[in-house]
Amino acid sequence: MSSLAVVVVGASGRMGTFACDLLAASTDFTVAARVERGDDLSVILRETHAPLGLDLTRAGLGEEHARTLLEHGVRPVVGTSGVDREATARLDALARERALGGIVVPNLSLGMCLLQEAAASAAAWFPDAEIVEKHRAGKVDSPSSTARMTAERIAEARGDHNGAEAGPAREFSVAGVPIHAVRLPGLEAHQEILLGSTGELLTFRHDVTSREAYGPGLLLALGHAASCDGVAYGLGAALR
Ligand SMILES: NC(=O)c1ccc[n+]([C@@H]2O[C@H](COP(=O)([O-])OP(=O)(O)OC[C@H]3O[C@@H](n4cnc5c(N)ncnc54)[C@H](OP(=O)(O)O)[C@@H]3O)[C@@H](O)[C@H]2O)c1
């Protein structure tokens, strides 16, 4: 099978550089173009005819870039933070109009995907949950898209039970799940999910210690986007 060409948007950033190296070393994908700030994405898409586009730019740009990709017949994989379920639903509608697919992946780590599955499963029995997410100083979005997604998964799993929502108001709360966001030098990407019950505490924890954590999920997401119908939310769609 010939390799699939990918336009990488945000190619000179930390994640973009990592993704380009990963694709260059892969037998399934190649880098069709490296798009940087100031480049005209539409012109590049018309010139390259690549089937896939990968966005790794800046929080706030992911939906716009995914729309541009879809409008040019290119299947998007959005790793950029800040594209929520509502934005994904809008992209899904556009993709289906054009018989295309793609995926929005707030977290490309397989470990985080498994952590969210485990926490959602436990939350059905331990509904009082809080999330502590820790990232490097300077991360633009807070709380992170990943923590928001974890909160939504927990809320879905516990159904009508409001858990910690009944407690005092918190600075951040998504779907009734309080989120504590820490931003400090020395951190990479860390999340703890604390599920409290009378006389016991169940804690799930995930730590990313290097960018390599995102490699397997990135390749899975691209493989999924290459043939799926509509735009999915979360790496779990690529594992099923
Ligand atoms: N899904 C995941 O698992 C995951 C993991 C890690 C990070 N992320 C997210 O991925 C994104 C990138 O992270 P990063 O650490 O690589 O950030 P970064 O190092 O700041 O890289 C972002 C790159 O995007 C470029 N850029 C900005 N606007 C652009 C535009 N309109 N067109 C093309 N390129 C543009 C930036 O160029 P300039 O420097 O010139 O502005 C920069 O090279 C962030 O949203 C981050 O939160 C997601």
The ligand as an ORCA input file, in Angstrom:
! r2SCAN-3c Opt
* xyz 0 1
  N      -3.592     16.622     21.405
  C      -2.482     16.443     22.142
  O      -2.215     15.342     22.655
  C      -1.545     17.587     22.358
  C      -0.307     17.393     22.974
  C       0.543     18.490     23.122
  C       0.141     19.737     22.652
  N      -1.090     19.880     22.101
  C      -1.560     21.154     21.551
  O      -1.001     21.262     20.248
  C      -0.826     22.644     19.932
  C       0.628     22.876     19.564
  O       1.440     22.652     20.700
  P       3.008     22.984     20.676
  O       3.525     22.666     21.995
  O       3.614     22.366     19.473
  O       2.968     24.585     20.460
  P       4.058     25.495     19.758
  O       5.424     24.941     19.973
  O       3.774     26.899     20.183
  O       3.750     25.347     18.200
  C       2.662     25.911     17.579
  C       3.102     26.236     16.158
  O       1.976     26.663     15.416
  C       2.393     27.793     14.645
  N       1.252     28.573     14.239
  C       0.576     29.543     14.925
  N      -0.416     30.044     14.177
  C      -0.358     29.382     12.990
  C      -1.110     29.465     11.797
  N      -2.159     30.325     11.675
  N      -0.782     28.655     10.757
  C       0.247     27.782     10.868
  N       1.010     27.674     11.972
  C       0.698     28.462     13.021
  C       3.313     28.530     15.579
  O       4.082     29.466     14.855
  P       4.648     30.794     15.638
  O       5.641     30.272     16.613
  O       5.221     31.587     14.528
  O       3.454     31.436     16.292
  C       4.138     27.374     16.111
  O       5.169     27.000     15.217
  C      -1.294     23.416     21.179
  O      -2.639     23.785     21.023
  C      -1.132     22.399     22.282
  O      -1.957     22.691     23.394
  C      -1.928     18.835     21.936
*
